[in-house]
Amino acid sequence: MSQRSKGDTLLRGYGTRGGVAVPHRKNTAEFETVKMPPPNKVILAMQQHIGAPCIPTVKVGDIVAVGQVIGDSDKFVSAPIHSPISGKVSAINSIMLPGGQTTQAVEIESDGLMTVSDSVKPPKITDKDSFIKAVRASGLVGLGGAGFPAFIKLNPPAGVTIDTLVVNGAECEPYITADYRECMENSWDIMSGIYDVKELLNIKNVIIAIEKNKPEAIKVLSDIANNSNDPKHEVNVMPLPCRYPQGAEKVLIKQTTGRVVPKGKLPSDVGVIVMNVTSISFLARYLKTGMPLINKRLTIDGSAIWSPKNVEVCIGTPISEVISFAGGYKEEPSKLMMGGPMMGLALKDDTLPILKQNNAILAFLENDAVLREPGACIRCGRCVSVCPMHLVPPEISKLVNARDAEGLEKAGAMVCMECGCCAYACPAGRRIVQAMRLAKSIIRNAPKKEVK
């Protein structure tokens, strides 16, 4: 269990290596969530999670209801997709996602009625197996941005003992305040979800981890964690140093438990499950209502946005309509991003739909989107000192230029989490994250060695 100061009700962390101090720019932190009216049309991508894409379970012309499954897969690593509106399936097309992959998408035109499907009812939970089935049926994926199907994370392999649940409320990316608003607006759902998971998975310790720049959320969560439902004080809050990428899974595990996830291993291998704070809050609501994941809170911000806000939208809403709900653009943005400025993905336009794992849409004017021209590496070592994964980016860049797949694998390129600390700290403005992505591609596409 994590360290506790004498006489203190809050846990102290173990410390981590590397990271950078980024400007917070939490402009919308005190903006209560505004619910956007359902759109006239949604576009539901069949790839909204890590793993196998879904296959449409509907066809053009079908009438669908709110909460109805419209896409699923028989592959293990996947999660079903549900309609957030009622209406008619008007098209099934292909779209290209921000990461460059192409996937099918189901287009639904609203009938304006928001008729709820008969399938929406609270699941009957009797044991761990029924709980895991319910989590899959909910369509829940990691809502912090990773998009990993939650039912897999909550169902570690046989023989693996989980003793600690870490609830991730760090939200260390600049601008994004969606998880903070979850803490302030739905704290009882967070605690309900925590106790549900704790009891059903028989997990002893729970740590709610949140950066120190959110004192009001720390107070709210601490008041609830220290209630009579937890006489043994097994649920605790840990204020984290304000240092990016504090919320990255492996970094968070080291900070909260002192445990190191070995290369190629999962958090469950060291007895830990990490869940985003909004994910666990949604889970509590799903168990009570049976309404699957059809809505998402986003932070809409950036210098090109007229009226920055936190907004709850139907998944599948075109980004352009969400921007319009935030007052539109002050002028044509120079850069549009899905996610935060450190790990988010740049968009070529605003026609794409909102995805499950979106937590922000940012739009910047030209002065705020200028990239330095990269220069020669000056061997200063700053990229090495800030890397939380102990990598040596200059060495990896050399191996990338040589297309040395074996060398790249030995150098640990595959453990890079693409947090961007190296590029942020580089005085030469080198495109280090792009080099890391290319390194992974070289490793994946290298010919497999024959086993003699």
N, C-alpha and C positions, 0 to 999 in steps of 0.2 A: 504494500500500500504506500501511497505517496507520503512525503514528510509533512508534519504539522508543526507549526510554531507553538511554543508553550503558551497556553492560555488563549490561543487563537482558534477561531472556528473555521478558518479557511486553510486549505492545503497549500503547501509550498512545492514548487516544481523542482526538477532535478537539473535543469539547464540543458541546453543543446548547443551544437556547434554551428557556426556560420550564420547565414541570414543577413538581411539588410534592413535598415530603418527607412521605410518608405513614407511619404506624406499620407496622412490618413484621409483627408478630404471627405469626411463623412457628412456631407452637406445635408443629406436627407434623414439623418438619424432621428430627429424629433418630428418627422412628418408621418402621421398615422397613415396606415394603409388605406387606400381608396379602391373600391371595387369597380372595375370597368364593366359596363353593360356587355352582355354576350354579343359577339359580332354576328353579322349576317352570314358569314361563311368562315369555316375553319379548314385548315390544311394540316392533316395529321401524318407526320412522317412515321414510317414504320421502323426507323432506327432512332430510338431515343434512349439508348442504354448501351453499355459495353456488352458485347456478345452478339449472338445471331439476330439479324433483323426479323421483325414480325412479318407474317403474310396476311394480307387483308382477309378478314372473315366475312366481309360484305361485298356486294357487287353494285355497280351503277344502277340506280333506280330504287334501291332498298330504302325503306323507312327505318330510321334509327331513333333511339331515345337516349336521354342523358344517363350516363353511366354504363351504357351497353358496350360490350367488347366489340371492337371493330378491327382488331389485329392481334395475332398471337403466333406463337411458334412452338413446335414440339422439341426444339433444342433446349438443352438444360440451362445454358446461360442466356436468358432472355426474360422479358416481362411483358405482359399483355398491355394493349393500348385501348383506351375507352373514349367514347364520344363525350365531349363537354356540353353539347347542345342536342336538341331534337330536330329532326328534319330529314332531308333526302340526300342520299349519296349521289353527288352530281358528276364526279369524275374520279378515276384512279390513275395518277400520273407518276412520273419519276421527277425527283428534285435532287439537286446537289446540296449537301449540307456544308456548313462552314469549314469542316476539316477536309473537304474535297471528295468525300465518298458519295456515291449516288444511291438513292433508296426510293422505294415506292412511297406514295403518299395518297391518303384517302381524303377527298374533298367533300365536305358536307355543307349543304345550304340549309340555313335555319328556317324552321316554320314559325318561329316567334313564340312557341308555346312552352318550351323548356320542360316537356313531358319526361318524367323520370321513369327509367326502365324498371320493370317488375323484378329484375335480377338484383336491384339495389336493396339489400337488407343486411342488418348486422350479422356478421358470421358467428357461427356457434363454435366456441373455443372450449375444448374439453381437455386438451393436452398439448404437448409441444408440437406434435405432427399436425394437428388441426390448426394451430397457430401459424406454422410455416406455410401451410397451404393457403391460409387467409392472406398472409403477407404477399404471396405471389399473386393471388387473385386481385389484390388492391392495385397492382401495377406500380408499386413503389420502387423507385431506384434512388441512388444517392443524390439528394437534392442540393448538396454543396457544390456540385459541378462535375463530379466523376461519373455519375450515371450507372454505377454498378448495381445489378439487381439485388434488392435488400434481402429477399428470402434466402439467397445463397450465403450472404454475410451472416445472417442469423442462424444458420444451420451448419456449423462446422463439422468436419468429418468425425466419424465414430472414433472414440478414444481420445479426442481433444477436449481438454477441460478449459472452460472460459471462467475466469474468476473476476474479471474487471470489464465493465462497460464504460467507455469514454464517450461522453456526449460533446460533440464538437460545436462550440459556439464562438470559435476564435474570430472568424470573419476578418482575416488580416489583409485582404485586398483593399486598396484605396477605393473610395466611392461607395462600395456596396454596403447597404444597411438592411437588407431583407431579413437576415437571421436575427439581427438586433431587434427589429420590429416584432418578430415571432416571440422573442423573450419578453418583450414589454406588453404585447397584446394577448398572448396565449400561454402564459407561464403555467397555468394549471393543466393545460393539455400536455405540456412538456413533462411535468411531473407525473401525470397519469400514464403517459407512454413509458416513462422510465420504470415505474413500478410494474407495469404490464410485462415489459421485457425482463426485468429483474426476476419476477416471480416465475414466469413461464419457462425461462432458460436457466433458472436456478443460479443466477449470478450474484456473488456476494457483495462486491464493491462497485460503486458508481461514482465517476468523477465528471462533473460538468465543468468543462474547460472554456474559459472566455477571457479575452484580452482585457487588460486593465483600463483601456480607454473607454470602457463601457460600464462605469460605476453604478449607474441606475439599474442596469440589467443584473449586475452582480448582486446588488442588494435584493432585488425582487426574487432571484433564484435562491439566494441564501436563506431568505425568510421562509421560503417554501421547503427547502431541503432540511431545515432545522425544525420540522414539525413532528407531531406525535406519531405519525405513520412510520417514523424511522427511529425507533427508540435506541437502536444500536449505532446510530450515526454512520450507516453504510453508504448513504448518499451525501456527497460533499461537493463544494464548489472550489475550483482552483483558478484564481486570477493569473493570467499569463503575461509575461513581458510583451510589450508591443514591438514585436520584431517579426517581419515577414521572412519565411513562410510558416509561421507558427501553427497554422491550421492544417498543414500537410500531414497525412495520416501517420507516416513513420516518425516525423519530427514530433508530432503530438504525443505519440506513445512514449517516446524517449523522455519528453518533458514531464508527462504526468505519472509515469510508472518507473522510469529509469531503465526500462527494458529496451533492447535493441532488436529490431526485426532483421534477421540475417538475410543476406542476398538471396533472392529467389524464393523467399518464404512469405507467408501471410501473417497479418496481426494475430490470427487465431493460433498460430504456432507458438506465440509467446503468451497465450492465455488472455488475449484482449479482443474485444469488438469495439470498433469506432463507428458511431452513428451521428450524422448531422443533426443539429438541434431541431430544424424544421422537419426532417424526416421522422424523428421520434414523436414530434407533436402531431404530425399528420396521422401516424399510426394509431394514436389514441383516438382521434376522431373517427377513423375508419372502423375501429372495433366497436364504436358506439353507434355509428350510423350506417355503415356498409357502403358509403359513397366512395368510389375509387378515386385515384389521382387524376383529376380533370382540370384543376386550377393551379396556378403558380403565382407566388408573389415575386415581383421584380423591382429592382431599383432602376429608375430611368433618370439618368443624370449626364453631365458633361456640358462643356461650354456652348455647345450648339443647341441645347434644349431650352425652350422657353420656360417651361414650368416643371422642374425636376420633382419627382415624387416616388413614393413606394406604391405600387399598384398591383392588385390581384386581378389576373386575367385568365381567360379560358386558354388552356394549352391548345396550340394550333392557330391562335389569332395571328394574322399577318403583323409583322413588326411595324409596318407603316401605320397601321391603325392604332397601335399602342403609342407610337410617337405622336400621332395626332391627338390622342387623349391627354398627352402631356404638353399640349399647346403647340406641337409641331416644332420645326427647326427655326432658329433665329435667322440662319442662312444655310445654304447647302454645306453639310459637314464635310470636312476633309478626311475624317476617319470615323467609321461606325464599327462598334465592337459588340460582340455577344460575350458577356462576362467582364471580368475586371481587366485593368490595363497591364497586369503582370502575366496572367495566364489565359486571358480571354482570346478569342479568335476574331480577326478582322473580317468584316462583311463587305462584299462588293456592292450591295444595295440593301434596301429594307423590305424586299418582297418575301423573304423567307418567313416561316412561321415560328412562333415561340415553341420551344421544346421543354420537356420535363425538367432537364437539368439546367436550364437557364436561370441565373439569379440576377442578371443585370443586362440592360442595353445602354451603352454609353455612346455619345456622339460628340465629337470634338471639332472645333474650328481650326483653321490652318495653323495658327500660332501655337496651338497646344498639341499638334500632331506631327511636328517636324522631327525627322530622324537624322541623327548625325551621319555624315559619310564615314564609313568604317576606315580606320587607318591600320597601320602595321602593329602587330602585337609588340609591346614594349617590355614584356617579361616581368611585369610588376608583381604578379602573383595575387592580385586582388580577387580574381575569379576563383582561385584556389581557396583563399581564406574565407570566402563567403559561402562556398558550396556546402549545404547541409549533408550531402551524401559522400563527402570526402573524395570527390573526383578532381582530376587535373585537366581542365578544359584545353589548355594549349597542347598537351600530349594527344588528346583525343582529336583535336583539329588536324594535327599532322597525320594521324592514322587515317582520318577521313580523306585527306588529299591523296594518300597512298592507296585508298580503297582496301585497307588491311582489315578484313572482317575478324580474323582470329585475334589480331592485336587489339581491336576495339572491344571485343568481348572480354579479353583479359583486363583491359583498362576500366571496365565496369560501365561502359556507355549505357547498357540496358537498364541500369538502376537510376539513371537520371530521371527526375520527375518534371523536368522542363519548367521549373519554378521561375526562371529568369533572373535569379540573383546575380549570376555571373555577368550577364549582359548589362544589368543595371549598374554594376560596380565597375565595369570596364571603361577606363578613361579613353580608350581608342575607339569606342563605339562599335566593337566587332559584333557580328551576328552569331553569337555563340549558341543560342538556343536552336537556330536553324541548323547549325553544324551538328548538334546533338541529335536532332531528328533525322538528319541524313545518316549519321552513324548507326542509328537503330535500323534504318532501312537497309543499309549495307549488310548488317548482321543477319537480318531476316531473309534477305535475298541471296545470301551466300550459298554455294552448293554444299549440300550436306556430305560430311565425310563418311565413307563406308566403314562399317565396323568389321574389323578382321577377326 
